[in-house]
Amino acid sequence: MTELFEPVGDHDHRIALAATGALADLNRAGLLEAGDLHVATRVADLAGGTDDDALLALALAVRAVRHGSVAVDLATVPELAPDLAPGAGWPEPDAWLAAVARSSLVEQGALRVEHGLVYLDRYARLEHQVCADLVTRSRQEPPPVDEAALAAALARVGGRLNGQQREAAERSVRQWTTVLTGGPGTGKTTTVARILAVLADQAAAQDAAAGGGRPGAPGRRLSVALSAPTGKAAARLQEAVDAELATLPAEDRDRLAVESMTLHRLLGWRADNATRFRHDRTNRLTHDVVVVDESSMVELTLMARLLEAVRPQARLLLVGDPRQLTSVGAGAVLSDLVAGHEGDPATPVVSLTENYRSTEDIKTLAEALRTGTADEVLAALRTPSEEVEYVETDDPASVLRADTLASALAVRRAAEQGDAAGAVRALDEHRLLCAHREGPYGVRVWNRHVEQWLGEALGQDLRQEWYVGRPLLVTTNDHALEVYNGETGAVVLGADGRVRAWISGSRGLQDFAPGRLDAVETMHAMTIHKSQGSQARRVTVLLPEEASRLLSRELFYTAVTRAQEHVRVVGSEAAVRAAVETRAQRATGLRQRLQAARAGGSDSGSGNGSGT
Ligand SMILES: Nc1ncnc2c1ncn2[C@@H]1O[C@H](COP(=O)(O)OP(=O)(O)OP(=O)(O)O)[C@@H](O)[C@H]1O
């Protein structure tokens, strides 16, 4: 798998016409984009110039961030592009790394060489901060525990929890930070709700012991922020936690003051600054407990901002599935946290493995995708099942038509009747997932196919942009409207005969004049990346060709685990094998930093020539 682009001529915006030498060659060959070159040459100029090998490493570090890594591992560059060696060939990796470490770019602070990786300074600092904040949180005095109250609370609210879930609840009381991991349906939300009840009980017991609680009077309530990277995930978390809390005794519920919001809103987004927030180290969040769901989607930058904003003595609960695709932005924080604490007796990580929701056959397939070989995945796909279907075909349209059209018609019917909630519910009946946006296996083409089928079924031309029943997907965060990337909705006919765009997000269902939403797409089909954090009753996964650069085990796993009752995989055996055999690896150093910190060393990366 390479990650090259194919220039479509000199006018391609990814080509830097003024570039010369090795950078120009690698640009024309599709390894580096014009933006990588521009940033690299500008940074090098600011640092007073540098030699070619260091400049090349700098451009590759810029490129790496664009591809989701936080740094570049020079040892992997030759295998990434074996045919593209510049001039005398790729430099020998160790010598190259040592040369970068000695270069003026490192001396001037533009680059850092740490943990065997070459970082742009900003990303090394972010990673260092995340590690330092986590380590500081874990090294401070542990929270006080009222053991008798804990045992009583666990007996009262923990009855239903399995052993792992109970351990998570107990650890969350004893530690400031807990990382709760597990696939869909493993009871993460159930456990979060009960953790909150136990924490509230602890706070009440301690208040009472300190004389703060008046017997018989309601005491201080534990303030809890439930958050997630997307509004939809935050709303879902709140809904699920509310439902779970409703099953608990009133005394446990009443001790909690819970609010839910996106991570950006929690941190206080600023119109004047996209990477800084109102809450930071000097203006911490006031909450006693901060819960972040879907934390596999949180990129390094946002995690750094979160960690500096949470009070040292507030509980932090990071929840997510580290096997899923990582964040769109650079980093793989959740999986690094899990790996970085492997074998650590004081680990904050608790993994839930019992899946209570999916059907048996979907579980078997998901498990094969987590740990199995390609043969095992194919066996799981080919075992006759009511829940898992595998279709190898050259003609996906014939397979996809029935479900996608039925789903589009259901949304349309509800939308025509002005039933926004019904239209949004119908969206979750069936979802078509594609790896790509473009190309024959991409979302754009399949959106068009379904619109054509829908038009034929209705005997209408659906050419107008805001047709009734158009399923919608929000593609960027609009903090002013509180509409967030990944949220879904539909165009619905109002009683006045005008259409409105209804979006289901952090504040429930909201309607907008269509023109106010400028970043929405049609969602008869959806990319697997965008599907993270959502589920549908039935899911069809359309795999691309085996040569697709996006195919990976994580992508396939994420797609399959979106299905609650039925999953159909459409694609060739070669595509299945290519997916299972490819790991979506990112170059990051957080795991090593956490391990080094645990071993008592510094996390500044002295192992391979430090730039700090
Ligand atoms: N220990 C348990 N015993 C029986 N059922 C459980 C247990 N834990 C959770 N469940 C049930 O399993 C289902 C899934 O739980 P939950 O929604 O908490 O999982 P989740 O990990 O948050 O899933 P997702 O990430 O998909 O939202 C729910 O119906 C829940 O009531």
The ligand as a Tripos MOL2 file, in Angstrom:
@<TRIPOS>MOLECULE
LIG
   31    33     1     0     0
SMALL
NO_CHARGES

@<TRIPOS>ATOM
      1 N1        -23.5930   -6.4540   32.7640 N.pl3     1 LIG1
      2 C1        -24.6110   -6.4560   31.9150 C.ar      1 LIG1
      3 N2        -25.5440   -7.4210   31.9150 N.ar      1 LIG1
      4 C2        -26.5670   -7.4450   31.0430 C.ar      1 LIG1
      5 N3        -26.7600   -6.5050   30.0880 N.ar      1 LIG1
      6 C3        -25.8670   -5.4920   30.0330 C.ar      1 LIG1
      7 C4        -24.7590   -5.4140   30.9260 C.ar      1 LIG1
      8 N4        -24.0530   -4.3100   30.5980 N.ar      1 LIG1
      9 C5        -24.6820   -3.7340   29.5670 C.ar      1 LIG1
     10 N5        -25.7900   -4.4340   29.2370 N.ar      1 LIG1
     11 C6        -26.7290   -4.1170   28.1420 C.3       1 LIG1
     12 O1        -26.0170   -4.1880   26.9250 O.3       1 LIG1
     13 C7        -26.4700   -3.2270   25.9970 C.3       1 LIG1
     14 C8        -25.2950   -2.3710   25.5370 C.3       1 LIG1
     15 O2        -24.8170   -1.6020   26.6200 O.3       1 LIG1
     16 P1        -24.2720   -0.1280   26.4160 P.3       1 LIG1
     17 O3        -25.1810    0.6770   25.5790 O.co2     1 LIG1
     18 O4        -23.9330    0.3790   27.7830 O.co2     1 LIG1
     19 O5        -22.9490   -0.4910   25.6140 O.3       1 LIG1
     20 P2        -21.8790    0.4960   24.9490 P.3       1 LIG1
     21 O6        -20.5670   -0.1680   25.1150 O.co2     1 LIG1
     22 O7        -22.0160    1.8620   25.5190 O.co2     1 LIG1
     23 O8        -22.3130    0.4510   23.4590 O.3       1 LIG1
     24 P3        -22.1160    1.5670   22.3200 P.3       1 LIG1
     25 O9        -20.6820    1.9390   22.3210 O.co2     1 LIG1
     26 O10       -22.5360    0.8500   21.1150 O.co2     1 LIG1
     27 O11       -23.0380    2.6710   22.7070 O.co2     1 LIG1
     28 C9        -27.5370   -2.4230   26.7170 C.3       1 LIG1
     29 O12       -28.7900   -2.9130   26.3600 O.3       1 LIG1
     30 C10       -27.2660   -2.7030   28.1800 C.3       1 LIG1
     31 O13       -28.4350   -2.6020   28.9550 O.3       1 LIG1
@<TRIPOS>BOND
     1     1     2 1
     2     2     3 ar
     3     2     7 ar
     4     3     4 ar
     5     4     5 ar
     6     5     6 ar
     7     6     7 ar
     8     6    10 ar
     9     7     8 ar
    10     8     9 ar
    11     9    10 ar
    12    10    11 1
    13    11    12 1
    14    11    30 1
    15    12    13 1
    16    13    14 1
    17    13    28 1
    18    14    15 1
    19    15    16 1
    20    16    17 2
    21    16    18 1
    22    16    19 1
    23    19    20 1
    24    20    21 2
    25    20    22 1
    26    20    23 1
    27    23    24 1
    28    24    25 2
    29    24    26 1
    30    24    27 1
    31    28    29 1
    32    28    30 1
    33    30    31 1
@<TRIPOS>SUBSTRUCTURE
     1 LIG1         1 GROUP 0 **** ****
